[in-house]
Amino acid sequence: MLMFWKRNEKEERELRKKAEKEALEKMRIEEELREAKRQARKLNFLITQTELYSHFVGKKINSTYFIYNILLELFIIH
């Protein structure tokens, strides 16, 4: 009878350790997914900011070029 209880306790300990190990692995995977999503959002933000910046800089360069051409034509014609 004593052997039965020892084996039973050992099996319970092993099951408990296995469950804890699986829970830790699940938490680790969830944390990795959260971090990957955070990195994706961060990258998307940077890309959006870059596109926004290039839009305004491009607009400014085009308008500066346009003004330069107008001034050049005014001085050449007159």
Helices and strands as residue ranges (DSSP letters): H 2-77
